[in-house]
Amino acid sequence: MSSAESARGVAPVPVPRSNRRVGFLLVVSGPSGVGKGTLVERLLAARPECILSISNTTRARRPHETDSVQYHFVAKEEFERRRAANQFLEWAEVHGHLYGTPRAFVEEHLRQGRVVVLEVDVQGGASVRRAQAGAVSVFIWPPSIDTLRERLDLRGTDSAEVIERRLANAGTELAQWKEYDYLVWNDDLDTAVAGLVAIVDAERSRVGRLTQPE
């Protein structure tokens, strides 16, 4: 406060004494083929404070995937052992396969003030919201169901039967968008990325996320 303000009797204004932020979970979900992976990849490149949580899954590894990069691929027996040991923050069965978010990884990086990004399906998103009331959830909306089909076909990783099953589930999944904090339309990639980055920036700027000195 300046001497002039002091002379006028202006009360001192408390100011933040730290720019450190409390970490939070960012849940990015939507139906298969909506483009979650590409959006998250661009977000991680734009905001280094974000880190991706790699889920455990019992599904088979696809040709372009690497263990411990896209997922930790584990046998069903090992997944169930970890689940019984309470090693998952949340878990869900999706399209006949099990998926789980590793608890220790998430909790460690939240303590460090990071934004831990969970790229999950809609069932996983619901599980995370139940387990973590403070999670920030973003639903990714596709231009159309036809676009989902085109993207799944172009991905070339699923059989026709699996694609049809994913599309059959899409209607139910899309109906859950109202349960999320934010909605991002992925009809233009650059615009969608900008929207996702803006959400992270706004959430990190919340006064309640400022850490207080001891």
Secondary structure as UniProt FT lines:
FT   HELIX           3..7
FT   TURN            8..9
FT   STRAND          24..29
FT   TURN            32..33
FT   HELIX           36..46
FT   TURN            48..49
FT   STRAND          50..52
FT   STRAND          56..57
FT   TURN            63..64
FT   TURN            68..70
FT   STRAND          71..73
FT   HELIX           76..84
FT   TURN            85..86
FT   STRAND          88..94
FT   TURN            95..96
FT   STRAND          97..102
FT   HELIX           103..111
FT   TURN            112..113
FT   STRAND          115..120
FT   HELIX           122..131
FT   TURN            133..134
FT   STRAND          136..141
FT   HELIX           145..155
FT   HELIX           160..174
FT   TURN            175..176
FT   HELIX           177..179
FT   STRAND          182..185
FT   HELIX           189..204
FT   HELIX           207..209
//
